[in-house]
Amino acid sequence: MDKIEHMAKKIRINNDYLQEKARSMRDIAVPLQKSNPDISVCAVDGGLLAHRMHGVDIVVSRSVGVNFVYENSKLKKHGHHPSRSPPTEIDIKTALDDHEANVFKSLVRLKSEISCANELLEKYNPDLLLIDGSLLPVPSDIPSRESELHPLYVDVMKLYEKLFSAACLVCGVIKDSRARRLSDLKCSDSVLCSYLLQQGERTKEIDYFDEKPMNKELAALGKKIKVTYMKPAKDDLPLRVEILGDVEKASSIVYSLSEISERFAYPAILVEADM
């Protein structure tokens, strides 16, 4: 019981501290504007299974794209690409160490999802494209130039360059982000923003990178991305939204699409893609 009471006291002290810190940062909070336009929205999500057997790394992946067309704020029609139940793809590599195996899995997933995203853009020509997760690979997903995974990484980056040349808005939407950019506290930005933001607010946009990354390709693409945290639902954590394009317009649309309930904040079309 003493341990439980000690834990509860520690949580109360931490909550009080976060509330005070959030009050001191209210100047970075701005109101969100609802948007109810006639709009075509696409979303993509993917998944994979990975298994190592007799020194061979096997990755099975698939991605699905969804298109929602809204008219007078109501869903008029929808479609799936390539289908509601897309076929799986199998990739195999041998003699990878543990780190390379993880990089291999990440690159296969990214190649599948970004390929699907580019196909969606060509097929539906949407006003907005949503991706489940970040808009760029994390630095740990970059293999060395000597690695046998480097050609796969080059293919993935070419897909990203094509995506970033799209005429429509592109957003990466992340729930419960573990990023720590807004403060030096020992908590994620999502947790801090749950104290900082009220429903219907977002943070002022920040740069994607807080310092120049070692990789020049990521640096060039990262310059085009702005990041904001928004709180569409009263009782759910804020969303991290990475935006390629007009921040105000994209924030407004994502906010309007994410008001599913007071307890759950996520665009309905990404829920459909995830399912």
HUBELQUI-V195441 format. One record per backbone hydrogen bond with DSSP energy under -1.0 kcal/mol. CO is the residue of the C=O (numbers start at 0). NH is the residue of the N-H. If there is no record, write none. Layout:
# HUBELQUI-V195441
co=(CO/CO)
nh=(NH/NH)
This chain:
# HUBELQUI-V195441
co=(0/1/2/3/4/5/6/7/8/9/10/11/12/13/14/15/16/17/18/19/21/22/24/25/27/29/38/39/39/40/41/42/43/44/46/48/50/52/54/55/56/57/58/59/60/61/63/64/65/66/67/68/68/70/73/76/78/80/88/90/92/96/97/98/99/100/101/102/103/104/105/106/107/108/109/110/111/112/113/114/115/116/117/118/119/120/126/127/128/129/130/137/138/143/146/148/149/150/151/152/153/154/155/156/157/158/159/162/168/169/170/171/172/173/178/184/187/188/189/191/191/192/197/199/200/201/205/214/215/216/217/218/220/221/224/225/226/227/228/229/230/238/239/240/241/242/243/245/246/247/248/249/250/251/252/253/256/257/261/263/266/267/268/269/270)
nh=(4/5/6/7/8/9/10/11/12/13/14/15/16/17/18/19/20/21/22/23/24/25/27/28/203/201/69/126/127/67/129/65/131/63/61/59/57/55/94/52/92/50/90/48/88/46/44/80/42/78/40/75/76/73/70/68/66/64/60/58/56/100/101/102/103/104/105/106/107/108/109/110/111/112/113/114/115/116/117/118/119/120/121/122/123/124/168/41/170/43/172/140/141/146/149/152/153/154/155/156/157/158/159/160/161/162/163/165/128/243/130/241/132/239/188/186/191/192/193/194/195/196/200/31/230/29/226/218/219/220/221/222/223/224/207/242/205/240/202/238/199/229/173/227/171/225/169/249/250/251/252/253/254/255/256/257/267/259/234/260/270/271/272/273/274)
